[in-house]
Amino acid sequence: MIKQKLLSFKLSRTKEDITARAGLAVYSEFLRGFGIKELIEKFMPPSGSNRGYPAYCYIEPILIMLTGGRKNNRRF
């Protein structure tokens, strides 16, 4: 059994229209639940100034964008 760590929302079935990328919130919680943030903080160097962002603030959005894909806007 996997213990619930961070999911601060409930998942349920609905007949309402939702976006195609609604599941990315679950993926983000998956990253945090499996300790990816801690691994990145452990192996990536800290910022050079006291006002810099941690590495996870840059890496998490990239991972989410890669998972979500992109919308194909080309017309044939």
C-alpha positions in Angstrom: 0.0 0.0 0.0 1.3 3.4 -0.9 0.8 6.1 1.7 -0.8 9.3 0.6 1.6 12.1 1.0 0.6 15.3 -0.7 -2.7 15.0 -2.7 -4.6 17.8 -1.2 -7.5 17.2 -3.6 -9.9 14.3 -4.2 -10.2 12.5 -7.5 -13.6 11.5 -8.7 -15.4 10.7 -12.0 -17.4 13.5 -13.6 -19.5 14.1 -16.7 -18.4 17.7 -16.9 -16.0 18.9 -19.6 -12.4 19.3 -18.4 -9.2 20.1 -20.1 -7.0 17.5 -21.7 -4.2 18.4 -19.3 -6.1 18.1 -16.1 -4.1 15.0 -15.1 -0.9 17.0 -14.9 -1.7 18.0 -11.4 -1.5 14.3 -10.4 1.8 14.0 -12.2 3.2 17.0 -10.3 2.1 15.3 -7.0 3.7 12.1 -8.2 7.0 13.9 -8.6 6.8 15.3 -5.1 5.5 12.1 -3.5 8.4 10.1 -4.9 11.0 12.6 -3.6 12.2 13.9 -6.9 12.4 17.4 -5.4 14.7 16.2 -2.7 16.9 14.4 -5.3 17.2 17.5 -7.4 18.0 19.6 -4.4 20.7 17.1 -3.4 22.5 16.8 -6.7 22.0 20.2 -8.3 24.1 23.1 -7.0 22.4 25.9 -5.1 22.0 29.3 -6.7 24.9 31.7 -6.6 22.9 34.5 -4.9 20.5 34.7 -2.0 17.7 35.8 -4.4 18.0 32.9 -6.8 15.4 30.2 -7.3 16.1 26.6 -6.4 16.8 24.2 -9.3 13.4 22.4 -8.7 11.6 25.6 -9.6 13.1 25.4 -13.1 13.0 21.6 -13.6 9.5 20.8 -12.4 7.8 23.0 -15.1 10.0 21.5 -17.8 9.1 17.9 -16.7 5.4 18.8 -16.7 5.6 20.4 -20.1 7.3 17.4 -21.5 4.7 15.1 -20.0 1.8 17.2 -21.2 3.1 17.5 -24.7 2.1 20.3 -27.0 -1.0 21.0 -29.0 -0.6 20.5 -32.7 -1.8 23.7 -34.4 -0.7 22.8 -37.9 -3.4 22.8 -40.5 -3.2 20.5 -43.5 
